[in-house]
Amino acid sequence: MAEPAHMIIPLLKEMRAEIGGRFDGVDGRLERIEQRIQKLKEVRVSFRQALAGDSLKSKLLAGEFEERIEAIEQRLRELEEQK
């Protein structure tokens, strides 16, 4: 029968290899999660830019509409004054 001291070293090496393999798996999963998070951040930035663009466009359109209304009101006042 082998001595216990001679059995411990191979067992420890086997355990170390198994633990190392598990860490490699965890590292791979963490890398994939980090990639997904980065993609979500990029999508969020893109979405915010799109919202800002839409908001600006709406403000411009509303501003143009108000200017047109003001011009019509001014013209109406002028016409009323002529009568």
PDB file of N, CA, C and O in Angstrom:
ATOM      1  N   MET A   1       0.833  -1.171   0.000  1.00  0.00           N
ATOM      2  CA  MET A   1       0.000   0.000   0.000  1.00  0.00           C
ATOM      3  C   MET A   1       0.885   1.244   0.000  1.00  0.00           C
ATOM      4  O   MET A   1       1.924   1.283   0.659  1.00  0.00           O
ATOM      5  N   ALA A   2       0.455   2.260  -0.751  1.00  0.00           N
ATOM      6  CA  ALA A   2       1.239   3.489  -0.851  1.00  0.00           C
ATOM      7  C   ALA A   2       1.113   4.276   0.439  1.00  0.00           C
ATOM      8  O   ALA A   2       0.104   4.227   1.143  1.00  0.00           O
ATOM      9  N   GLU A   3       2.168   4.993   0.710  1.00  0.00           N
ATOM     10  CA  GLU A   3       2.162   5.794   1.921  1.00  0.00           C
ATOM     11  C   GLU A   3       1.264   7.019   1.733  1.00  0.00           C
ATOM     12  O   GLU A   3       1.194   7.567   0.633  1.00  0.00           O
ATOM     13  N   PRO A   4       0.579   7.452   2.793  1.00  0.00           N
ATOM     14  CA  PRO A   4      -0.326   8.599   2.688  1.00  0.00           C
ATOM     15  C   PRO A   4       0.363   9.860   2.164  1.00  0.00           C
ATOM     16  O   PRO A   4      -0.256  10.634   1.434  1.00  0.00           O
ATOM     17  N   ALA A   5       1.603  10.077   2.511  1.00  0.00           N
ATOM     18  CA  ALA A   5       2.316  11.271   2.059  1.00  0.00           C
ATOM     19  C   ALA A   5       2.454  11.263   0.540  1.00  0.00           C
ATOM     20  O   ALA A   5       2.398  12.319  -0.090  1.00  0.00           O
ATOM     21  N   HIS A   6       2.635  10.080  -0.057  1.00  0.00           N
ATOM     22  CA  HIS A   6       2.781   9.973  -1.505  1.00  0.00           C
ATOM     23  C   HIS A   6       1.430  10.110  -2.217  1.00  0.00           C
ATOM     24  O   HIS A   6       1.398  10.392  -3.415  1.00  0.00           O
ATOM     25  N   MET A   7       0.347   9.921  -1.522  1.00  0.00           N
ATOM     26  CA  MET A   7      -0.987  10.034  -2.117  1.00  0.00           C
ATOM     27  C   MET A   7      -1.490  11.480  -2.092  1.00  0.00           C
ATOM     28  O   MET A   7      -2.293  11.882  -2.934  1.00  0.00           O
ATOM     29  N   ILE A   8      -1.016  12.242  -1.135  1.00  0.00           N
ATOM     30  CA  ILE A   8      -1.526  13.601  -0.958  1.00  0.00           C
ATOM     31  C   ILE A   8      -1.126  14.509  -2.118  1.00  0.00           C
ATOM     32  O   ILE A   8      -1.954  15.266  -2.625  1.00  0.00           O
ATOM     33  N   ILE A   9       0.118  14.440  -2.536  1.00  0.00           N
ATOM     34  CA  ILE A   9       0.606  15.329  -3.600  1.00  0.00           C
ATOM     35  C   ILE A   9      -0.181  15.124  -4.893  1.00  0.00           C
ATOM     36  O   ILE A   9      -0.625  16.116  -5.472  1.00  0.00           O
ATOM     37  N   PRO A  10      -0.380  13.913  -5.374  1.00  0.00           N
ATOM     38  CA  PRO A  10      -1.177  13.750  -6.599  1.00  0.00           C
ATOM     39  C   PRO A  10      -2.618  14.239  -6.431  1.00  0.00           C
ATOM     40  O   PRO A  10      -3.189  14.821  -7.354  1.00  0.00           O
ATOM     41  N   LEU A  11      -3.203  14.004  -5.257  1.00  0.00           N
ATOM     42  CA  LEU A  11      -4.562  14.492  -5.010  1.00  0.00           C
ATOM     43  C   LEU A  11      -4.612  16.017  -5.035  1.00  0.00           C
ATOM     44  O   LEU A  11      -5.532  16.602  -5.608  1.00  0.00           O
ATOM     45  N   LEU A  12      -3.637  16.650  -4.423  1.00  0.00           N
ATOM     46  CA  LEU A  12      -3.592  18.112  -4.429  1.00  0.00           C
ATOM     47  C   LEU A  12      -3.421  18.651  -5.852  1.00  0.00           C
ATOM     48  O   LEU A  12      -4.042  19.649  -6.216  1.00  0.00           O
ATOM     49  N   LYS A  13      -2.591  17.999  -6.646  1.00  0.00           N
ATOM     50  CA  LYS A  13      -2.403  18.420  -8.038  1.00  0.00           C
ATOM     51  C   LYS A  13      -3.699  18.267  -8.831  1.00  0.00           C
ATOM     52  O   LYS A  13      -4.050  19.122  -9.644  1.00  0.00           O
ATOM     53  N   GLU A  14      -4.396  17.174  -8.583  1.00  0.00           N
ATOM     54  CA  GLU A  14      -5.673  16.941  -9.265  1.00  0.00           C
ATOM     55  C   GLU A  14      -6.701  18.002  -8.861  1.00  0.00           C
ATOM     56  O   GLU A  14      -7.433  18.524  -9.702  1.00  0.00           O
ATOM     57  N   MET A  15      -6.743  18.311  -7.567  1.00  0.00           N
ATOM     58  CA  MET A  15      -7.680  19.330  -7.089  1.00  0.00           C
ATOM     59  C   MET A  15      -7.343  20.701  -7.683  1.00  0.00           C
ATOM     60  O   MET A  15      -8.233  21.455  -8.076  1.00  0.00           O
ATOM     61  N   ARG A  16      -6.053  21.009  -7.740  1.00  0.00           N
ATOM     62  CA  ARG A  16      -5.631  22.289  -8.308  1.00  0.00           C
ATOM     63  C   ARG A  16      -6.038  22.388  -9.778  1.00  0.00           C
ATOM     64  O   ARG A  16      -6.504  23.439 -10.219  1.00  0.00           O
ATOM     65  N   ALA A  17      -5.868  21.323 -10.526  1.00  0.00           N
ATOM     66  CA  ALA A  17      -6.244  21.328 -11.943  1.00  0.00           C
ATOM     67  C   ALA A  17      -7.753  21.506 -12.101  1.00  0.00           C
ATOM     68  O   ALA A  17      -8.207  22.250 -12.971  1.00  0.00           O
ATOM     69  N   GLU A  18      -8.523  20.824 -11.261  1.00  0.00           N
ATOM     70  CA  GLU A  18      -9.981  20.939 -11.337  1.00  0.00           C
ATOM     71  C   GLU A  18     -10.441  22.359 -10.986  1.00  0.00           C
ATOM     72  O   GLU A  18     -11.304  22.922 -11.659  1.00  0.00           O
ATOM     73  N   ILE A  19      -9.870  22.920  -9.949  1.00  0.00           N
ATOM     74  CA  ILE A  19     -10.225  24.281  -9.550  1.00  0.00           C
ATOM     75  C   ILE A  19      -9.821  25.272 -10.643  1.00  0.00           C
ATOM     76  O   ILE A  19     -10.565  26.204 -10.949  1.00  0.00           O
ATOM     77  N   GLY A  20      -8.641  25.067 -11.228  1.00  0.00           N
ATOM     78  CA  GLY A  20      -8.196  25.941 -12.316  1.00  0.00           C
ATOM     79  C   GLY A  20      -9.148  25.888 -13.497  1.00  0.00           C
ATOM     80  O   GLY A  20      -9.437  26.915 -14.112  1.00  0.00           O
ATOM     81  N   GLY A  21      -9.638  24.697 -13.819  1.00  0.00           N
ATOM     82  CA  GLY A  21     -10.606  24.558 -14.908  1.00  0.00           C
ATOM     83  C   GLY A  21     -11.901  25.287 -14.604  1.00  0.00           C
ATOM     84  O   GLY A  21     -12.497  25.901 -15.488  1.00  0.00           O
ATOM     85  N   ARG A  22     -12.326  25.220 -13.381  1.00  0.00           N
ATOM     86  CA  ARG A  22     -13.555  25.932 -13.000  1.00  0.00           C
ATOM     87  C   ARG A  22     -13.359  27.444 -13.079  1.00  0.00           C
ATOM     88  O   ARG A  22     -14.258  28.163 -13.515  1.00  0.00           O
ATOM     89  N   PHE A  23     -12.206  27.922 -12.667  1.00  0.00           N
ATOM     90  CA  PHE A  23     -11.933  29.356 -12.766  1.00  0.00           C
ATOM     91  C   PHE A  23     -11.918  29.812 -14.222  1.00  0.00           C
ATOM     92  O   PHE A  23     -12.380  30.908 -14.541  1.00  0.00           O
ATOM     93  N   ASP A  24     -11.388  28.967 -15.098  1.00  0.00           N
ATOM     94  CA  ASP A  24     -11.401  29.309 -16.524  1.00  0.00           C
ATOM     95  C   ASP A  24     -12.837  29.450 -17.022  1.00  0.00           C
ATOM     96  O   ASP A  24     -13.143  30.358 -17.795  1.00  0.00           O
ATOM     97  N   GLY A  25     -13.714  28.556 -16.580  1.00  0.00           N
ATOM     98  CA  GLY A  25     -15.123  28.636 -16.970  1.00  0.00           C
ATOM     99  C   GLY A  25     -15.782  29.901 -16.449  1.00  0.00           C
ATOM    100  O   GLY A  25     -16.543  30.556 -17.162  1.00  0.00           O
ATOM    101  N   VAL A  26     -15.486  30.237 -15.204  1.00  0.00           N
ATOM    102  CA  VAL A  26     -16.048  31.452 -14.606  1.00  0.00           C
ATOM    103  C   VAL A  26     -15.517  32.686 -15.337  1.00  0.00           C
ATOM    104  O   VAL A  26     -16.270  33.624 -15.604  1.00  0.00           O
ATOM    105  N   ASP A  27     -14.230  32.686 -15.659  1.00  0.00           N
ATOM    106  CA  ASP A  27     -13.651  33.816 -16.394  1.00  0.00           C
ATOM    107  C   ASP A  27     -14.334  33.992 -17.745  1.00  0.00           C
ATOM    108  O   ASP A  27     -14.606  35.118 -18.162  1.00  0.00           O
ATOM    109  N   GLY A  28     -14.609  32.894 -18.425  1.00  0.00           N
ATOM    110  CA  GLY A  28     -15.295  32.969 -19.718  1.00  0.00           C
ATOM    111  C   GLY A  28     -16.693  33.548 -19.586  1.00  0.00           C
ATOM    112  O   GLY A  28     -17.110  34.381 -20.391  1.00  0.00           O
ATOM    113  N   ARG A  29     -17.410  33.104 -18.569  1.00  0.00           N
ATOM    114  CA  ARG A  29     -18.762  33.636 -18.351  1.00  0.00           C
ATOM    115  C   ARG A  29     -18.727  35.114 -17.995  1.00  0.00           C
ATOM    116  O   ARG A  29     -19.554  35.887 -18.479  1.00  0.00           O
ATOM    117  N   LEU A  30     -17.784  35.513 -17.160  1.00  0.00           N
ATOM    118  CA  LEU A  30     -17.667  36.927 -16.802  1.00  0.00           C
ATOM    119  C   LEU A  30     -17.351  37.776 -18.029  1.00  0.00           C
ATOM    120  O   LEU A  30     -17.874  38.881 -18.171  1.00  0.00           O
ATOM    121  N   GLU A  31     -16.510  37.274 -18.904  1.00  0.00           N
ATOM    122  CA  GLU A  31     -16.180  38.004 -20.127  1.00  0.00           C
ATOM    123  C   GLU A  31     -17.423  38.191 -20.990  1.00  0.00           C
ATOM    124  O   GLU A  31     -17.647  39.276 -21.526  1.00  0.00           O
ATOM    125  N   ARG A  32     -18.230  37.144 -21.128  1.00  0.00           N
ATOM    126  CA  ARG A  32     -19.463  37.260 -21.915  1.00  0.00           C
ATOM    127  C   ARG A  32     -20.437  38.249 -21.268  1.00  0.00           C
ATOM    128  O   ARG A  32     -21.095  39.020 -21.967  1.00  0.00           O
ATOM    129  N   ILE A  33     -20.527  38.227 -19.954  1.00  0.00           N
ATOM    130  CA  ILE A  33     -21.408  39.164 -19.247  1.00  0.00           C
ATOM    131  C   ILE A  33     -20.924  40.598 -19.453  1.00  0.00           C
ATOM    132  O   ILE A  33     -21.732  41.496 -19.688  1.00  0.00           O
ATOM    133  N   GLU A  34     -19.620  40.817 -19.367  1.00  0.00           N
ATOM    134  CA  GLU A  34     -19.075  42.156 -19.577  1.00  0.00           C
ATOM    135  C   GLU A  34     -19.346  42.642 -20.998  1.00  0.00           C
ATOM    136  O   GLU A  34     -19.624  43.823 -21.205  1.00  0.00           O
ATOM    137  N   GLN A  35     -19.267  41.745 -21.975  1.00  0.00           N
ATOM    138  CA  GLN A  35     -19.573  42.119 -23.357  1.00  0.00           C
ATOM    139  C   GLN A  35     -21.039  42.515 -23.491  1.00  0.00           C
ATOM    140  O   GLN A  35     -21.362  43.492 -24.167  1.00  0.00           O
ATOM    141  N   ARG A  36     -21.924  41.761 -22.851  1.00  0.00           N
ATOM    142  CA  ARG A  36     -23.354  42.095 -22.902  1.00  0.00           C
ATOM    143  C   ARG A  36     -23.622  43.445 -22.243  1.00  0.00           C
ATOM    144  O   ARG A  36     -24.414  44.239 -22.752  1.00  0.00           O
ATOM    145  N   ILE A  37     -22.972  43.703 -21.127  1.00  0.00           N
ATOM    146  CA  ILE A  37     -23.138  44.986 -20.445  1.00  0.00           C
ATOM    147  C   ILE A  37     -22.659  46.119 -21.344  1.00  0.00           C
ATOM    148  O   ILE A  37     -23.310  47.161 -21.429  1.00  0.00           O
ATOM    149  N   GLN A  38     -21.527  45.924 -22.015  1.00  0.00           N
ATOM    150  CA  GLN A  38     -21.009  46.954 -22.918  1.00  0.00           C
ATOM    151  C   GLN A  38     -21.985  47.222 -24.057  1.00  0.00           C
ATOM    152  O   GLN A  38     -22.202  48.375 -24.429  1.00  0.00           O
ATOM    153  N   LYS A  39     -22.576  46.164 -24.615  1.00  0.00           N
ATOM    154  CA  LYS A  39     -23.562  46.340 -25.686  1.00  0.00           C
ATOM    155  C   LYS A  39     -24.776  47.110 -25.179  1.00  0.00           C
ATOM    156  O   LYS A  39     -25.301  47.976 -25.880  1.00  0.00           O
ATOM    157  N   LEU A  40     -25.221  46.798 -23.964  1.00  0.00           N
ATOM    158  CA  LEU A  40     -26.357  47.519 -23.383  1.00  0.00           C
ATOM    159  C   LEU A  40     -26.030  48.997 -23.178  1.00  0.00           C
ATOM    160  O   LEU A  40     -26.879  49.860 -23.402  1.00  0.00           O
ATOM    161  N   LYS A  41     -24.808  49.287 -22.755  1.00  0.00           N
ATOM    162  CA  LYS A  41     -24.403  50.682 -22.590  1.00  0.00           C
ATOM    163  C   LYS A  41     -24.428  51.409 -23.930  1.00  0.00           C
ATOM    164  O   LYS A  41     -24.875  52.553 -24.014  1.00  0.00           O
ATOM    165  N   GLU A  42     -23.945  50.740 -24.976  1.00  0.00           N
ATOM    166  CA  GLU A  42     -23.943  51.355 -26.306  1.00  0.00           C
ATOM    167  C   GLU A  42     -25.364  51.609 -26.788  1.00  0.00           C
ATOM    168  O   GLU A  42     -25.652  52.655 -27.369  1.00  0.00           O
ATOM    169  N   VAL A  43     -26.249  50.652 -26.546  1.00  0.00           N
ATOM    170  CA  VAL A  43     -27.647  50.821 -26.949  1.00  0.00           C
ATOM    171  C   VAL A  43     -28.278  51.972 -26.177  1.00  0.00           C
ATOM    172  O   VAL A  43     -29.037  52.761 -26.740  1.00  0.00           O
ATOM    173  N   ARG A  44     -27.967  52.066 -24.900  1.00  0.00           N
ATOM    174  CA  ARG A  44     -28.510  53.151 -24.071  1.00  0.00           C
ATOM    175  C   ARG A  44     -28.060  54.516 -24.587  1.00  0.00           C
ATOM    176  O   ARG A  44     -28.862  55.447 -24.667  1.00  0.00           O
ATOM    177  N   VAL A  45     -26.784  54.633 -24.934  1.00  0.00           N
ATOM    178  CA  VAL A  45     -26.272  55.898 -25.467  1.00  0.00           C
ATOM    179  C   VAL A  45     -26.975  56.231 -26.777  1.00  0.00           C
ATOM    180  O   VAL A  45     -27.381  57.372 -26.998  1.00  0.00           O
ATOM    181  N   SER A  46     -27.114  55.236 -27.638  1.00  0.00           N
ATOM    182  CA  SER A  46     -27.789  55.445 -28.922  1.00  0.00           C
ATOM    183  C   SER A  46     -29.239  55.868 -28.705  1.00  0.00           C
ATOM    184  O   SER A  46     -29.735  56.763 -29.389  1.00  0.00           O
ATOM    185  N   PHE A  47     -29.909  55.236 -27.766  1.00  0.00           N
ATOM    186  CA  PHE A  47     -31.304  55.554 -27.467  1.00  0.00           C
ATOM    187  C   PHE A  47     -31.428  56.981 -26.942  1.00  0.00           C
ATOM    188  O   PHE A  47     -32.334  57.716 -27.335  1.00  0.00           O
ATOM    189  N   ARG A  48     -30.522  57.369 -26.059  1.00  0.00           N
ATOM    190  CA  ARG A  48     -30.551  58.735 -25.516  1.00  0.00           C
ATOM    191  C   ARG A  48     -30.329  59.764 -26.621  1.00  0.00           C
ATOM    192  O   ARG A  48     -30.975  60.811 -26.647  1.00  0.00           O
ATOM    193  N   GLN A  49     -29.414  59.456 -27.525  1.00  0.00           N
ATOM    194  CA  GLN A  49     -29.169  60.384 -28.629  1.00  0.00           C
ATOM    195  C   GLN A  49     -30.404  60.508 -29.510  1.00  0.00           C
ATOM    196  O   GLN A  49     -30.749  61.604 -29.954  1.00  0.00           O
ATOM    197  N   ALA A  50     -31.066  59.388 -29.761  1.00  0.00           N
ATOM    198  CA  ALA A  50     -32.283  59.422 -30.574  1.00  0.00           C
ATOM    199  C   ALA A  50     -33.371  60.242 -29.877  1.00  0.00           C
ATOM    200  O   ALA A  50     -34.066  61.028 -30.521  1.00  0.00           O
ATOM    201  N   LEU A  51     -33.516  60.060 -28.576  1.00  0.00           N
ATOM    202  CA  LEU A  51     -34.507  60.839 -27.822  1.00  0.00           C
ATOM    203  C   LEU A  51     -34.182  62.327 -27.854  1.00  0.00           C
ATOM    204  O   LEU A  51     -35.071  63.163 -28.016  1.00  0.00           O
ATOM    205  N   ALA A  52     -32.913  62.645 -27.701  1.00  0.00           N
ATOM    206  CA  ALA A  52     -32.516  64.055 -27.735  1.00  0.00           C
ATOM    207  C   ALA A  52     -32.809  64.650 -29.106  1.00  0.00           C
ATOM    208  O   ALA A  52     -33.269  65.787 -29.207  1.00  0.00           O
ATOM    209  N   GLY A  53     -32.544  63.888 -30.157  1.00  0.00           N
ATOM    210  CA  GLY A  53     -32.837  64.357 -31.511  1.00  0.00           C
ATOM    211  C   GLY A  53     -34.320  64.577 -31.727  1.00  0.00           C
ATOM    212  O   GLY A  53     -34.730  65.586 -32.302  1.00  0.00           O
ATOM    213  N   ASP A  54     -35.123  63.631 -31.266  1.00  0.00           N
ATOM    214  CA  ASP A  54     -36.578  63.775 -31.398  1.00  0.00           C
ATOM    215  C   ASP A  54     -37.094  64.972 -30.607  1.00  0.00           C
ATOM    216  O   ASP A  54     -37.971  65.702 -31.068  1.00  0.00           O
ATOM    217  N   SER A  55     -36.547  65.164 -29.427  1.00  0.00           N
ATOM    218  CA  SER A  55     -36.960  66.292 -28.591  1.00  0.00           C
ATOM    219  C   SER A  55     -36.616  67.615 -29.272  1.00  0.00           C
ATOM    220  O   SER A  55     -37.428  68.540 -29.298  1.00  0.00           O
ATOM    221  N   LEU A  56     -35.421  67.693 -29.817  1.00  0.00           N
ATOM    222  CA  LEU A  56     -35.005  68.912 -30.509  1.00  0.00           C
ATOM    223  C   LEU A  56     -35.879  69.168 -31.728  1.00  0.00           C
ATOM    224  O   LEU A  56     -36.289  70.300 -31.985  1.00  0.00           O
ATOM    225  N   LYS A  57     -36.157  68.115 -32.469  1.00  0.00           N
ATOM    226  CA  LYS A  57     -37.011  68.250 -33.658  1.00  0.00           C
ATOM    227  C   LYS A  57     -38.402  68.743 -33.255  1.00  0.00           C
ATOM    228  O   LYS A  57     -38.964  69.619 -33.912  1.00  0.00           O
ATOM    229  N   SER A  58     -38.951  68.189 -32.192  1.00  0.00           N
ATOM    230  CA  SER A  58     -40.272  68.611 -31.712  1.00  0.00           C
ATOM    231  C   SER A  58     -40.264  70.080 -31.301  1.00  0.00           C
ATOM    232  O   SER A  58     -41.200  70.821 -31.599  1.00  0.00           O
ATOM    233  N   LYS A  59     -39.205  70.491 -30.617  1.00  0.00           N
ATOM    234  CA  LYS A  59     -39.108  71.890 -30.193  1.00  0.00           C
ATOM    235  C   LYS A  59     -39.025  72.818 -31.398  1.00  0.00           C
ATOM    236  O   LYS A  59     -39.639  73.885 -31.415  1.00  0.00           O
ATOM    237  N   LEU A  60     -38.263  72.405 -32.402  1.00  0.00           N
ATOM    238  CA  LEU A  60     -38.152  73.235 -33.603  1.00  0.00           C
ATOM    239  C   LEU A  60     -39.490  73.352 -34.313  1.00  0.00           C
ATOM    240  O   LEU A  60     -39.889  74.437 -34.737  1.00  0.00           O
ATOM    241  N   LEU A  61     -40.180  72.221 -34.439  1.00  0.00           N
ATOM    242  CA  LEU A  61     -41.483  72.246 -35.102  1.00  0.00           C
ATOM    243  C   LEU A  61     -42.486  73.085 -34.317  1.00  0.00           C
ATOM    244  O   LEU A  61     -43.260  73.846 -34.898  1.00  0.00           O
ATOM    245  N   ALA A  62     -42.467  72.940 -33.005  1.00  0.00           N
ATOM    246  CA  ALA A  62     -43.381  73.724 -32.168  1.00  0.00           C
ATOM    247  C   ALA A  62     -43.045  75.207 -32.279  1.00  0.00           C
ATOM    248  O   ALA A  62     -43.942  76.049 -32.328  1.00  0.00           O
ATOM    249  N   GLY A  63     -41.757  75.524 -32.319  1.00  0.00           N
ATOM    250  CA  GLY A  63     -41.346  76.916 -32.459  1.00  0.00           C
ATOM    251  C   GLY A  63     -41.797  77.505 -33.783  1.00  0.00           C
ATOM    252  O   GLY A  63     -42.277  78.637 -33.833  1.00  0.00           O
ATOM    253  N   GLU A  64     -41.644  76.741 -34.852  1.00  0.00           N
ATOM    254  CA  GLU A  64     -42.101  77.205 -36.164  1.00  0.00           C
ATOM    255  C   GLU A  64     -43.612  77.404 -36.168  1.00  0.00           C
ATOM    256  O   GLU A  64     -44.114  78.371 -36.740  1.00  0.00           O
ATOM    257  N   PHE A  65     -44.325  76.497 -35.536  1.00  0.00           N
ATOM    258  CA  PHE A  65     -45.782  76.597 -35.473  1.00  0.00           C
ATOM    259  C   PHE A  65     -46.188  77.864 -34.724  1.00  0.00           C
ATOM    260  O   PHE A  65     -47.086  78.587 -35.154  1.00  0.00           O
ATOM    261  N   GLU A  66     -45.520  78.125 -33.603  1.00  0.00           N
ATOM    262  CA  GLU A  66     -45.830  79.330 -32.822  1.00  0.00           C
ATOM    263  C   GLU A  66     -45.541  80.590 -33.628  1.00  0.00           C
ATOM    264  O   GLU A  66     -46.308  81.552 -33.578  1.00  0.00           O
ATOM    265  N   GLU A  67     -44.441  80.585 -34.368  1.00  0.00           N
ATOM    266  CA  GLU A  67     -44.119  81.749 -35.204  1.00  0.00           C
ATOM    267  C   GLU A  67     -45.197  81.972 -36.259  1.00  0.00           C
ATOM    268  O   GLU A  67     -45.587  83.108 -36.529  1.00  0.00           O
ATOM    269  N   ARG A  68     -45.670  80.893 -36.845  1.00  0.00           N
ATOM    270  CA  ARG A  68     -46.720  81.017 -37.859  1.00  0.00           C
ATOM    271  C   ARG A  68     -48.012  81.558 -37.243  1.00  0.00           C
ATOM    272  O   ARG A  68     -48.683  82.403 -37.835  1.00  0.00           O
ATOM    273  N   ILE A  69     -48.351  81.069 -36.059  1.00  0.00           N
ATOM    274  CA  ILE A  69     -49.558  81.551 -35.367  1.00  0.00           C
ATOM    275  C   ILE A  69     -49.408  83.041 -35.058  1.00  0.00           C
ATOM    276  O   ILE A  69     -50.338  83.819 -35.271  1.00  0.00           O
ATOM    277  N   GLU A  70     -48.241  83.433 -34.558  1.00  0.00           N
ATOM    278  CA  GLU A  70     -48.008  84.843 -34.245  1.00  0.00           C
ATOM    279  C   GLU A  70     -48.127  85.707 -35.499  1.00  0.00           C
ATOM    280  O   GLU A  70     -48.689  86.800 -35.448  1.00  0.00           O
ATOM    281  N   ALA A  71     -47.601  85.221 -36.621  1.00  0.00           N
ATOM    282  CA  ALA A  71     -47.696  85.980 -37.874  1.00  0.00           C
ATOM    283  C   ALA A  71     -49.152  86.125 -38.309  1.00  0.00           C
ATOM    284  O   ALA A  71     -49.563  87.190 -38.769  1.00  0.00           O
ATOM    285  N   ILE A  72     -49.925  85.058 -38.162  1.00  0.00           N
ATOM    286  CA  ILE A  72     -51.351  85.112 -38.520  1.00  0.00           C
ATOM    287  C   ILE A  72     -52.085  86.086 -37.604  1.00  0.00           C
ATOM    288  O   ILE A  72     -52.909  86.877 -38.065  1.00  0.00           O
ATOM    289  N   GLU A  73     -51.787  86.029 -36.305  1.00  0.00           N
ATOM    290  CA  GLU A  73     -52.426  86.947 -35.361  1.00  0.00           C
ATOM    291  C   GLU A  73     -52.073  88.395 -35.683  1.00  0.00           C
ATOM    292  O   GLU A  73     -52.933  89.274 -35.620  1.00  0.00           O
ATOM    293  N   GLN A  74     -50.824  88.644 -36.023  1.00  0.00           N
ATOM    294  CA  GLN A  74     -50.393  89.995 -36.382  1.00  0.00           C
ATOM    295  C   GLN A  74     -51.123  90.473 -37.632  1.00  0.00           C
ATOM    296  O   GLN A  74     -51.590  91.610 -37.692  1.00  0.00           O
ATOM    297  N   ARG A  75     -51.216  89.613 -38.611  1.00  0.00           N
ATOM    298  CA  ARG A  75     -51.922  89.970 -39.851  1.00  0.00           C
ATOM    299  C   ARG A  75     -53.399  90.247 -39.564  1.00  0.00           C
ATOM    300  O   ARG A  75     -53.976  91.178 -40.127  1.00  0.00           O
ATOM    301  N   LEU A  76     -54.009  89.446 -38.694  1.00  0.00           N
ATOM    302  CA  LEU A  76     -55.406  89.649 -38.322  1.00  0.00           C
ATOM    303  C   LEU A  76     -55.591  91.004 -37.632  1.00  0.00           C
ATOM    304  O   LEU A  76     -56.553  91.716 -37.918  1.00  0.00           O
ATOM    305  N   ARG A  77     -54.684  91.360 -36.736  1.00  0.00           N
ATOM    306  CA  ARG A  77     -54.751  92.666 -36.068  1.00  0.00           C
ATOM    307  C   ARG A  77     -54.651  93.801 -37.086  1.00  0.00           C
ATOM    308  O   ARG A  77     -55.383  94.788 -37.016  1.00  0.00           O
ATOM    309  N   GLU A  78     -53.733  93.637 -38.027  1.00  0.00           N
ATOM    310  CA  GLU A  78     -53.575  94.662 -39.066  1.00  0.00           C
ATOM    311  C   GLU A  78     -54.852  94.809 -39.893  1.00  0.00           C
ATOM    312  O   GLU A  78     -55.276  95.921 -40.206  1.00  0.00           O
ATOM    313  N   LEU A  79     -55.456  93.674 -40.243  1.00  0.00           N
ATOM    314  CA  LEU A  79     -56.693  93.723 -41.026  1.00  0.00           C
ATOM    315  C   LEU A  79     -57.828  94.360 -40.225  1.00  0.00           C
ATOM    316  O   LEU A  79     -58.623  95.123 -40.774  1.00  0.00           O
ATOM    317  N   GLU A  80     -57.905  94.055 -38.942  1.00  0.00           N
ATOM    318  CA  GLU A  80     -58.948  94.638 -38.096  1.00  0.00           C
ATOM    319  C   GLU A  80     -58.750  96.144 -37.942  1.00  0.00           C
ATOM    320  O   GLU A  80     -59.722  96.896 -37.876  1.00  0.00           O
ATOM    321  N   GLU A  81     -57.505  96.579 -37.884  1.00  0.00           N
ATOM    322  CA  GLU A  81     -57.218  98.007 -37.741  1.00  0.00           C
ATOM    323  C   GLU A  81     -57.576  98.770 -39.014  1.00  0.00           C
ATOM    324  O   GLU A  81     -57.928  99.948 -38.952  1.00  0.00           O
ATOM    325  N   GLN A  82     -57.490  98.118 -40.149  1.00  0.00           N
ATOM    326  CA  GLN A  82     -57.806  98.774 -41.423  1.00  0.00           C
ATOM    327  C   GLN A  82     -59.304  99.037 -41.562  1.00  0.00           C
ATOM    328  O   GLN A  82     -59.695  99.937 -42.306  1.00  0.00           O
ATOM    329  N   LYS A  83     -60.123  98.301 -40.890  1.00  0.00           N
ATOM    330  CA  LYS A  83     -61.580  98.443 -41.025  1.00  0.00           C
ATOM    331  C   LYS A  83     -62.070  99.636 -40.343  1.00  0.00           C
ATOM    332  O   LYS A  83     -63.271  99.905 -40.356  1.00  0.00           O
TER     333      LYS A  83
END
